[in-house]
Structure formats: structure tokens, C-alpha cells
Amino acid sequence: MKKIALLALSLGAVLALTSCGEKKNYILATGGTSGTYYPFGGAIANIWNTKIENMNVTAQATGASAENLRLISNGDAEYAIVQNDVMDYANNGSDMFEGKKIENLASVGTLYPEVVQIAASKNSGIKTVADLRGKRVSVGDAGSGVEFNAKQILEGYGITMKDIQKNNLSFKESAEGIQNGTLDACFITAGVPNSALQELAFTAGLILIPVDGAQADSICSKYSFYTKTTIPAGTYKGTDTDTPALAIKATLAVSAKLDENTVYDMTKALFDNLDELSSAHAKGKEVSAKNAVEGISVPLHPGAAKYFKEIGVLAE
């Protein structure tokens, strides 16, 4: 009997050790391989895999924000990089997710700004958002996050989509349209600088249209996922002054089902090692723990909230 008891205890100890050393395998959904999310996600995954024992996170190429949120909801990914506005729509079942609310979403924190850039041709006469009325304007692909950004900003100036000559074009097509004279202006939501606008600035030139004052305040008040930012002078050839703008944030989303301790450990590992993220990817320089709680409209996961309270950037 003693031998059996000892054997049982020994087996129990072995199982406990095996359990403690068990690898945690997670998927981080990102974006297309030619975009920013995929390599940036790879840099985040590398930090987790090297800083947390028995961690194995794979950065997976995907169709970006909307698909990523569905992957989390379906249990096919635990983490994802998404636009915070698209995440807001999914969580509330609005706009592109009208009647199709996505469940099980939580936020880890915002990462870096993706600026809503409004560019116009030099000879269009456009100086303000109000001047877009009646003009030929590209608002991004149909049903895209960019189109909803355009709708919300125009709305802040009392303009509807019916008040412009709306075009649904890609970033590259939008820049080409301004260059060849078939468009007057375009909306592009992306990191700064954007390659399509850089090329336009070098060829035909462009004017950046500001979003500021009472209108910016009103838009930010109505849509909590927006933050105010500035496109610095000289970002694009010929832009000699700073341009006030609104930005959404690339955001790290997580399954609300993931346990608190795991999310705390992963949040801490990421934000305690931003120097490594900066070295691995240029966008890492724009990430900070202080700014990570700005632009959050979908509640923080308890594990992430615990970390941000611990370092004093979130009130108890």
C-alpha cells in the first residue's frame, strides 16, 4: 500500500511539473504580408516568446481588422491588431457590423496612431473640410473603415455623403485621381507618411486639409475612438505648416475569455520592453504605455487594466 501511495504521489508530482511547464500556444492575427500589421505583429510575438517562459505566439497574416475580430470571437485567434474604430463598430453592432455584433472582445491597449489624412489638389480651391461640398472626393473602398471615417468627419461639418461627388477608390487610385485631375480630394486613413500621398506630393503636389476647432471637439466627443493629432510640417513635400488632424489607433485586441494572469503577463512583457519593439519596427517608437489607454472605447481586459493601474497610467 505504501508503494502504491508513493507511486501515486510521484505521478502527481510529475503531472504537476508537466502542467507548469506546458507551452501556451496563441495566435496573433495581423494583416496582409505587405502591410504594417504583419511585421509589427511579428515583433510583438517575438517579445512575448522571448520574455515569457513557455510562450509560443504566432503572428498570422489575415485580411486585417474586421476579419481579425471575427477570428477572436470564433476562438481562432486570441490576440489581434485592429483599428480601434472598427473594433468599436464590432463591439456595438453598428456601421459595417450593423446587426452583426461581435462577442468576446476586450482591449489590451492602443499602439500607434493611424491618421485620417485629407488631401486635395492644389488647384481645387479646397482649404477646409466645408469646401468639400460638391467636390469629387474619394472616401476609400466601399464599406471600409476609411469610408466611415470620412462620413463621420464630414458629418461634423454638416456635410453628408450626398453633398459630395463620392468615389470609392483605393489609396493608390485616389492619389492617381488627384494627379490626373479626375478627383479634387481624398480621405486616407493610415500611418504618416503614407506612400501614395508621398508620391502625389512629389509629382503634382497636394494640400492637407485641417480638422480642428469646435468641429474636432464635437467629433471626438461623439466618437470616443478618435484622438487629436498633428501632421508635422514637411511630412509631405510642399507642406510647410503643421496640420491638425484626427486619428484612430492601431489597437491590440484580445479575447475576453483569456484569463487575467496570462493577459497581465503579456501586457507587462510588451510595455516593459518597448525599446526592443522600437528596434524591431519603426512604429514601435510611437508606442507608449501612457498613451495606450487613450482612444479605448471597448473595455480593457482585467489583466491589461491591472498592469496599467500598477504603473499609474490608469486610475484605481
Sequence and secondary structure as in RCSB ss.txt:
>XXXX:A:sequence
MKKIALLALSLGAVLALTSCGEKKNYILATGGTSGTYYPFGGAIANIWNTKIENMNVTAQATGASAENLRLISNG
DAEYAIVQNDVMDYANNGSDMFEGKKIENLASVGTLYPEVVQIAASKNSGIKTVADLRGKRVSVGDAGSGVEFNA
KQILEGYGITMKDIQKNNLSFKESAEGIQNGTLDACFITAGVPNSALQELAFTAGLILIPVDGAQADSICSKYSF
YTKTTIPAGTYKGTDTDTPALAIKATLAVSAKLDENTVYDMTKALFDNLDELSSAHAKGKEVSAKNAVEGISVPL
HPGAAKYFKEIGVLAE
>XXXX:A:secstr
 HHHHHHHHHHHHHHHHHHHT  EEEEEE   TTSSHHHHHHHHHHHHHHHSTTEEEEEE  S HHHHHHHHHTT
S SEEEEEHHHHHHHHHT GGGTT    SEEEEEEEEEEEEEEEE TTS   SGGGGTTSEEE  STTSHHHHHH
HHHHHHTT  GGGSEEE   HHHHHHHHHHTS SEEEEEESSS HHHHHHHHHT  EE    HHHHHHHHHH TT
 EEEEE TTSSTT  S EEEEEEEEEEEEETTS HHHHHHHHHHHHTTHHHHHHH GGGGG  TTGGGTT  S B
 HHHHHHHHHTTSS  
